[in-house]
C-alpha cells in the first residue's frame, strides 16, 4: 500500500493591503515575495486543494465557504483604483468544503456554510505569489469572533486528517498587527520581542507545551501592544492545532514598516 503524502501546515504573514500590485510597496516586501514564490517547491507535491484561515474573516460561528467560483473581496481602502479590479480566478471546492464540515462534525464542532464568501487580501495576496496560475481550488474557513485560542487549536486538530488527503492548510495573518504602530521607531523592539516569544513557542518539540503557550499568548512581551485585537494571530492557533505532533520552524522573516513579521511551517 502506497504511503500517504503528508502536507505541512503554514502560517504566513501576508503583509499590508494589496501590496504586490503597488510598485513601491512591492519593493518593501521583496523578501516576502521571494520567499513565497519559492515555497511551493518545498512542499512534497502540488496540493489538490488549499484551505485558508484568514485574519480577515470571522463569524459568530465557524463558517466554510462553499462557492464554486468565489468572488473577490476588496477589504481595504485608500489604495489606487486598479487594486479594486485585481482578480485571483481560482475555483472553490464544494467537495473540500463538505469534507471540512464532516471533520468538524466528527469532532463536535458546529459549522455553517457561506456560498457567497470570496477571496480577501489575506487570501489572494499570498496565493497569487505562491500559485500565480490560480489552478488549485481554494476553500476558506472563518475564525470565530470569540478569538478563543483553545477553541481554534481544537478546530485545527479536527482538520488534521486533511494533511494526508492532499490539502494544504494555510493560516494567513501577521505576527505584528497594530495599525497605529506601523512606521513608528518605537514599534521595532516590541515586534522583535514578541516574535522571539513566538519563535520559542512554535519550535517547542512538545506539542502540548507549544499549544499551552499559544493559549497563553497574552503573557508574551508586549502582547497587547503588538496585537490590540488578535484577529491576525488566531490563524496561527488553527495551523498549530492541525500540526499535531509536527514541530514548527520559522521559514522566513521580513522587516517592513519598521517592524518584524515572520512566517512559520509545521512539518
Beta strands, then each sheet from edge to edge (+ up, - down):
strand 1: 9-13
strand 2: 49-54
strand 3: 58-59
strand 4: 63-65
strand 5: 112-114
strand 6: 137-140
strand 7: 143-144
strand 8: 167-173
strand 9: 248-256
strand 10: 259-266
sheet 1: 6+ 2+ 8+ 1+ 10- 9+
sheet 2: 3+ 7+
sheet 3: 4+ 5+
end
